Amino acid sequence: MNQANKSNLKFNSDEIERYSRHILLPEIGEDGQKKLKDSSVLCIGCGGLGSPLLIYLAASGIGRIGIVDSDFVEKSNLQRQIIHSTDSIGKPKTFSAKSRILEINPHCEVEIFNTLLTSKNALGIINKFDIICDCTDNFEARYLINDASSILNKAIIYGAISKFEGQVTVFNLTENSPNFRDLIPDPPPKDLLPTCSEIGVMGILPGLVGLIQATEAIKIITNIGEPLDGRLLVIDSLKMKFKELRLFKDKERENPKELINYKEFCQKNESSKSQVESISVKKLKYLINTNPTKIFLIDVRTKLENRIECIKGSTLIPLDEISKMESIKKLKEISLDKKLYIHCKSGERSKKAILLLKQYGISATNVNGGIEAWEKENCKE
């Protein structure tokens, strides 16, 4: 923690009663609660993830909370952004969030930054706080937060959501910890991964992920338990399953020394990134007949399409499931000794799947024309 944040202030009677359930825990106790009071946490984004995170950090007794956001509250936010209310519509999210935090715990000091985080202001803002919580929803912000925090040696508690799935991990906790660039080394092509406003999100999911982020912050500050350092927690809310994947630091990659233009970084080489290796259906048929053990053919269409017609020996992984961490882990293992080929109906969805996998270091080949070409060229047995 920053020495500047340290205090020798004792708890008053209101604080002792307010935090009594924490103080009763031997793992936290009065010393741990003082650590929370002396700590500072920056929440970047006070939407779906930031809402529950901020509420519980405030209730837990974090001494100083920072909020970065430039957005205004909209009615469509209220389905999941629970720190805001109907009366907050049209107001800056930072103002709305600060008001609610102080209602929950007037002992919190709240500093708001009603602005976008940029390469010009990131180091100055982030350096004021002990722990950084990434509650953003875009890659420009995530790489910026990652690089700025790495330069300043700040731990990041990362959360992400999409539809019914969420992810949580801790980056940059120690010099041997992985960071966001170890999870996703290169930004995906523009518009490849749609936002919640485009595909929707289950309202309760950001609450679940944000609460886990808050839990990790409290654990790190009080030095209890085992943080999600090097561990990516993947949540499937439909099946209510939690899975854990290991993350490792790429020791060959140098840590950033300065911030860059992240908009350009996320858009660079757009045309080259959109290019994929392809194969004709006739060549694929030949490979299947001559060397089937070295081929893994994936169908990214829907279950219904697959039931109607499929290529014998193909494995169904629908496009909306292929980027899930369970599929990524499976395909990484398969790709070690087999070459991946992906098809859909016409070749467009399969191309998108290949670009998604590419972000995780998995190479695959697109089947030109998909199953339509397969049938047209009479490749069916």
C-alpha positions, 0 to 999 in steps of 0.5 A: 500500500502507498505509505501516503495512505497510511493512517494511525486513526482509531475507529470511532464507535460508529465504525466499530459497530458498522464493521463488527462482523469483520472484526469478529473474523480472526482472519481479518480482525481489527488489524485487517479492518484498519488495513481496509480503512488505510487502503485505496481502490480505483474502479475504472467503469461504474456500470454492470461490474463496477456497481456491485464492486463499489457497493461492497467495497464501500460497505466493507470499509475501504478508506478511499475509493476512486471512480473513473467513468465519463458516461451518463445513466440511461434507463437500459443500464438499470437492469444490471447497474444496481448502484444507479436508480431511476432518479439517476437517469441523465446524471453522470454515472460518477456522481450517481455512484458517489452519492450512493456510496456515501449513503452506504458508508459516510466514512468513505472518501470518494474521488471521482474522475468524470472522464475517459481514461486516456494515455495522457491521464492514466498514469496520474490517476492510477498512481493515486491508488493501491489496487486497480479494478478493471470494470471496463468493456472494451479492449482499448481500455483494458490494454491501457489499464494493463500497461499503466498498472504494469508501469506503476506496479499496481495489481489489477482485479480484472472482470469481464462478462458476455451474455451468460459467461463471466471471467475474473482474475488478478493481474500483476500482483507480483513480478511473476504474475501474468497480466492481460497481455498474457491472456489476450496477447493481441487485440481482436479485429474491430467488431469481432467481439460484440458488446453487451449492448449488441448481444445482451447480458443476463442482468445478474451476471455482472453482479456475480462477477463484480462481487468476486472482484470485490472479494479479491480486493479485500483478500489482497488488502488484508493479506488473507486467502489465495488471490486469483493470481495466475488463475482465471475463474470462468463462470457459466451462469446457465449451468452454474458451473465455475471452472479455473484455468491456469495463466502464466506470465510470458517471460519473453515479453518485456513489460511496457515502459510507456503508454501508446495510442491504444486506439491505433494499437487495437486497429493496427494491421486490421486487414492482415488480421482479417486474413485467414488460411483457407482450403477447398472442400476437395483438398479437405476431402483428400486429407480426410481420406489420406491422413484423418488422424492429423485432422480435427474438423470443427462445425461452428453452425447451430445444433439444428443445422448440424442435425439436418446435415453434417460432414462425417467426423466433424465436431460441433462447437457452435460459434457462440461457444467457441470463444468460451474458455472451456473450448479454448482450453480443449482446442489448444490441447488438440492443436498440439498434434492435429491441424484444425479445420473449421467450416460453417454453411458458407465460410463466413462464420468459420472465418469469424471463429478462426479470428477469435481463436487467433487471439488465443494463439490457436491456428486454424484453416477455413473451409472455403464455401462451407458445407454448401460447397461440400455438397455442391462438389459432391464430397459426401460419401 
